[in-house]
Amino acid sequence: MSVWDLVAVVVTVCVIITMAILLLLLTRLVSVLRDLRSVANQLAEDVLPAVDNLKETVDHADIELERLHGVIGAAEGISQNLRSVGRKSARVTSAPLIKAKAAAAGLKSAMTRIKRG
């Protein structure tokens, strides 16, 4: 047996061992990919209904938000009307109230002068 024959045998054995290791790794990788596909399918089955429920919830919240926007708009209108009524009522009642107080003060002053004689 020559040196080249020995080298050929060693290289062949190394290639066979390397191929066997690669084959084992490939089978393990295929197994992991199958598990991953199974988990991905299960995740899709579980997540899609949850996403549908979430979409329904968001749509419902959007409708409620629109209603709330309407209520807030109505409350702002009522608040502005109340402020306007308050200002107008203050304007309407302030002048007669001042006149009534002045008349009462004048009447009181007149009564005290009459009593003094």
C-alpha positions as a printed Julia matrix, in Angstrom:
117×3 Matrix{Float64}:
   0.0     0.0    0.0
   1.42    3.34  -1.04
   1.19    6.69   0.63
  -1.36    7.86  -1.91
  -3.55    4.89  -1.18
  -3.36    5.66   2.54
  -4.21    9.33   1.92
  -7.15    8.27  -0.26
  -8.45    5.95   2.48
  -8.09    8.65   5.19
  -9.76   11.27   3.01
 -12.58    8.86   2.14
 -13.14    8.0    5.81
 -13.15   11.73   6.74
 -15.62   12.5    3.95
 -17.87    9.61   5.04
 -17.78   10.8    8.68
 -18.45   14.4    7.6
 -21.34   13.31   5.38
 -22.8    11.24   8.24
 -22.61   14.25  10.59
 -24.15   16.51   7.97
 -26.91   13.97   7.37
 -27.67   13.85  11.11
 -27.72   17.64  11.29
 -29.99   17.81   8.26
 -32.46   15.34   9.74
 -32.48   17.32  13.0
 -33.02   20.54  11.06
 -35.93   19.0    9.16
 -37.43   17.88  12.47
 -37.08   21.38  13.94
 -38.64   22.93  10.83
 -41.61   20.52  11.08
 -42.08   21.51  14.73
 -41.83   25.16  13.77
 -44.45   24.73  11.05
 -46.76   22.99  13.54
 -46.34   25.78  16.08
 -46.87   28.43  13.38
 -50.11   26.74  12.28
 -51.33   26.51  15.85
 -50.41   30.15  16.44
 -52.36   31.16  13.33
 -55.38   29.19  14.55
 -55.23   30.86  17.97
 -54.3    34.39  16.9
 -56.67   34.96  13.97
 -59.86   34.75  16.11
 -58.23   37.03  18.68
 -57.39   39.54  15.95
 -60.99   39.38  14.71
 -62.25   40.02  18.25
 -59.8    42.88  18.61
 -61.06   44.41  15.36
 -64.65   44.18  16.6
 -63.63   45.79  19.87
 -61.83   48.62  18.09
 -64.83   49.2   15.83
 -67.14   49.29  18.86
 -64.79   51.69  20.66
 -64.73   53.91  17.57
 -68.55   54.06  17.56
 -68.59   54.87  21.28
 -65.96   57.56  20.73
 -68.13   59.17  18.06
 -71.08   59.13  20.46
 -68.95   60.61  23.2
 -67.77   63.3   20.79
 -71.42   64.19  20.16
 -72.17   64.29  23.9
 -69.15   66.51  24.54
 -70.22   68.83  21.73
 -73.71   69.08  23.21
 -72.27   69.74  26.68
 -70.06   72.51  25.28
 -73.11   74.07  23.62
 -75.09   73.91  26.87
 -72.16   75.39  28.78
 -71.9    78.31  26.34
 -75.66   78.88  26.56
 -75.52   78.88  30.37
 -72.65   81.39  30.35
 -74.58   83.59  27.95
 -77.73   83.37  30.09
 -75.69   84.17  33.2
 -74.15   87.26  31.61
 -77.5    88.46  30.26
 -79.29   87.88  33.55
 -76.53   89.75  35.41
 -76.9    92.66  32.99
 -80.69   92.66  33.23
 -80.87   92.4   37.03
 -77.89   94.55  38.0
 -79.34   97.93  37.02
 -82.73   97.45  38.76
 -81.0    95.9   41.76
 -78.7    98.9   42.1
 -81.68  101.24  41.78
 -83.62   99.24  44.36
 -80.7    99.39  46.81
 -80.34  103.1   46.21
 -84.06  103.62  46.75
 -83.94  101.54  49.94
 -80.97  103.54  51.19
 -82.76  106.79  50.36
 -85.94  105.6   52.07
 -83.95  104.57  55.15
 -82.22  107.93  55.2
 -85.59  109.68  54.88
 -87.07  107.6   57.71
 -84.19  108.45  60.03
 -84.6   112.18  59.26
 -88.31  112.01  59.9
 -87.73  110.28  63.24
 -85.25  112.93  64.31
 -87.76  115.48  63.62
